[in-house]
Amino acid sequence: MHRPDAAFHRSLYRMTRNDYLITTAEIHFNLALRQWYFCSKVVQTSDWTGVDHRPLAAAIADGDAATADAHIREHVLHDSQQVVTILTDYGL
């Protein structure tokens, strides 16, 4: 589940052609993955689902920056909130 997701994220970083952004995004993504792995060990649930990046990929392919931006913001906000909720609910 995580390999295709990570590959997708990393391909987005490379598309920027911005070495500083690529490096910084990679660092932050690796930290986010560590949080997800930790949370998935603490919370055993069938609710863990992969993120469907197809709408984001379609927006990028269509050159629709506003829609792509909206998808990215929603994704980051949703996943960040899930981590915060888990850490808070379990007193971690």
N, C-alpha and C positions, 0 to 999 in steps of 0.2 A: 504494500500500500504506500509506503513512504518513498520508495525509489522513484516511481513515476512522478509523484508530487514534487520531490526535490529536483528532479531533472527539468520539470516544467519551470519551476522557480529560477533555476540557474540559467535556463535558456532566455528567460525574460531579462535577467541581469546582463547577459552578454549582448542582447539586442540593443542595449543602451550605448554600447561602444564607449563607455565612460569607465576607465580603469579604476578610478577612485570609488565610484558608485558600485561597481562590480565587487570590489574587495570589501567595502563596507556592508553591502547587502548580504554577502556571503557570511560575514561574521555574525550579523544579526539573525540570519536564517538558521545558522548552526546553533545559536543560543536558543532560538525559538524551538527548534527540534529537541534540544535537551529538555526544555520545559515540558513539551508534549510527551516525551518518553517517560519522564518522571511522573507526570499526571496519569498517564495510562497504566503505570505500575500501581499507583495509589488507588485509583478508581477503576474497578473492574465492572465494566458495563458494556452492553451491546449497543449503546447509543453512539459509540465512536464511528463516525462515517467519514469517508473521504470527501474532499471538496471537488465539486464538478467545475473544472476550469474551462470547459468548452465555451460558455458564454464570453468569458474573458478572451480566450483565443480568437473567437469569431470577431469580437470588437476590434482586436488588434489587426487581424487580417483585413477587416473592412476599413481600417484607418480611422475608426471612431474613438478618438482619444477620450471624449467625455464619458462614453459608456464604459470603456476600459478602466478609466479612473474610478468610476462608481463601483465597478465590480471589485477592484483591488481594495478600495476603502472598506467595502462591506465585508470582504473576506478577512482583512486584518482586524477590524473591529470585532467581528464575531468570534474569531479564534482567540483573540486577546481576552475578551470577556469570559470565554469558557475557562481559560486558565485562571483568571482572577477568581472566578466563582469556585472552582475546585480548590484552589489554595485557601480561600477564605472559609469555605464550608468545612474543610478538613483541618482547619487551624494550622496550616503549614507555613 
